[in-house]
Amino acid sequence: MRDDNLDYTAIRRRVEVELQQQRRKGQIALFVVNCLIFFIFMLVTWVLVPDTSANFTLTDDMLAAMIMLSVGWATGLFLHGMAAFGIGSKSWTDQRRKQLLLREVEYARLGLDDAMLDEPAEKTKRSGKLRLSDEGELLDIVEEDYAAEEPRQQRRR
């Protein structure tokens, strides 16, 4: 029974790292293919067809269509690059994982569960009582604060 001595956490961590590396390589390869097809399309659309075709006439509608296709594909290419190099990168994933972990730890400290987080927060009723802060900012007085200040005001009278 040598299986009892296996460190499943370490195995799972190594598998996760390998999976992320393979996924990243796949994203980069697809991005490179997308770039190659984009440049071939640009070459054919803007250089080869207008120069070699005797029947090609560049009208305003044709020019507008070519520009829209080029800008649309360039935008898609940019977003694909962001996904492959920005959002899909290890540093982005690690940073996002850290943010989510800190948020979940804070929720656990506050004793919040998923059901409490999904419910919309109840609106607090305004008491209509305001006060001026030390910095000159106008602040609402919360019921508990008002109740704590009330005895002090009565003592002054």
C-alpha positions in Angstrom: 0.0 0.0 0.0 2.5 2.6 -1.1 -0.4 4.8 -2.3 -1.0 6.0 1.2 2.3 7.9 1.2 1.6 10.0 -1.9 1.4 13.7 -1.5 -1.8 14.4 -3.5 -1.6 18.1 -2.9 1.8 18.3 -4.6 0.7 16.1 -7.4 -2.4 18.3 -8.0 -0.2 21.4 -7.9 2.2 19.9 -10.5 -0.6 18.9 -12.8 -2.2 22.4 -12.5 1.1 24.0 -13.4 1.6 21.8 -16.4 -2.0 22.3 -17.5 -1.5 26.1 -17.3 1.7 25.9 -19.4 0.1 23.8 -22.1 -3.0 26.1 -22.1 -0.7 29.2 -22.5 1.3 27.6 -25.3 -2.0 26.8 -27.1 -3.3 30.3 -26.7 0.0 31.8 -28.1 0.0 29.3 -31.0 -3.6 30.3 -31.9 -2.8 34.0 -31.7 0.2 33.5 -34.0 -2.0 31.7 -36.5 -4.6 34.5 -36.3 -1.9 37.1 -36.9 -0.6 35.2 -40.0 -4.1 34.9 -41.5 -4.7 38.6 -40.7 -1.6 39.7 -42.5 -2.3 37.4 -45.5 -5.8 38.9 -45.7 -4.5 42.5 -45.5 -1.9 41.7 -48.3 -4.6 40.2 -50.5 -7.2 42.9 -49.8 -5.1 46.1 -50.0 -2.3 45.1 -52.4 -2.8 42.1 -54.6 -6.5 42.5 -55.7 -6.3 46.2 -56.6 -3.0 45.8 -58.5 -3.7 42.6 -60.4 -7.5 42.6 -61.1 -8.5 44.5 -64.2 -12.2 44.5 -63.2 -11.5 45.9 -59.7 -12.9 49.4 -59.2 -12.4 51.0 -55.8 -15.7 52.8 -55.1 -16.6 54.5 -51.8 -18.7 51.5 -50.7 -15.8 49.1 -51.5 -13.3 51.2 -49.6 -15.7 51.5 -46.6 -16.2 47.7 -46.6 -12.5 47.1 -46.7 -11.8 49.6 -43.9 -14.6 48.1 -41.7 -13.2 44.5 -42.3 -9.7 45.6 -41.5 -10.6 47.6 -38.4 -12.9 44.8 -37.2 -10.4 42.1 -37.6 -7.6 44.3 -36.1 -9.8 44.8 -33.0 -10.4 41.1 -32.7 -6.7 40.5 -33.1 -6.0 43.0 -30.4 -8.5 41.4 -28.0 -7.1 37.9 -28.8 -3.6 39.2 -28.0 -4.9 40.6 -24.7 -6.4 37.2 -23.8 -3.3 35.3 -24.8 -0.7 37.6 -23.2 -2.5 39.7 -20.7 -5.5 38.0 -19.1 -4.2 34.5 -19.8 -0.7 35.2 -18.4 0.5 33.7 -15.1 1.0 37.1 -13.4 -2.6 38.1 -14.2 -3.9 34.8 -13.0 -1.9 34.9 -9.8 -2.9 38.5 -9.1 -6.6 37.7 -9.7 -6.3 34.5 -7.6 -4.8 36.6 -4.7 -7.7 39.2 -4.9 -10.3 36.5 -4.9 -8.7 34.7 -2.0 -8.5 37.9 0.1 -12.1 38.7 -0.7 -13.2 35.2 0.3 -11.1 35.3 3.6 -12.7 38.7 4.4 -16.2 37.3 3.7 -15.4 34.3 6.0 -14.2 36.7 8.8 -17.4 38.6 8.5 -19.4 35.4 8.7 -21.0 35.9 5.3 -22.1 33.0 3.2 -23.2 32.7 -0.4 -26.9 33.2 0.3 -26.1 36.5 2.2 -24.0 37.7 -0.7 -26.6 37.1 -3.3 -29.3 39.0 -1.5 -29.5 42.7 -2.2 -28.6 44.8 0.8 -31.6 46.5 2.6 -31.8 50.2 2.2 -31.2 52.1 5.4 -33.8 54.6 6.4 -32.5 58.2 6.7 -33.0 59.5 10.1 -32.9 63.1 8.7 -30.3 64.1 11.3 -27.0 65.5 10.0 -23.8 66.7 11.6 -20.7 68.4 10.5 -17.4 66.4 10.7 -14.1 67.9 11.9 -13.1 68.4 8.2 -16.3 70.3 7.5 -18.0 67.4 5.7 -21.7 66.9 6.1 -22.4 63.4 7.5 -25.6 61.4 8.3 -26.0 60.4 11.9 -26.7 56.7 12.2 -29.3 55.6 14.7 -26.7 54.2 17.1 -24.6 57.3 16.9 -27.6 59.5 17.6 -28.6 57.4 20.5 -25.1 57.7 21.9 -25.0 61.5 21.4 -28.5 62.1 22.9 -27.5 61.6 26.6 -24.6 64.0 26.2 -26.9 66.7 24.9 -29.3 66.1 27.7 -26.5 66.4 30.3 -25.5 69.8 28.9 -29.0 71.2 29.6 
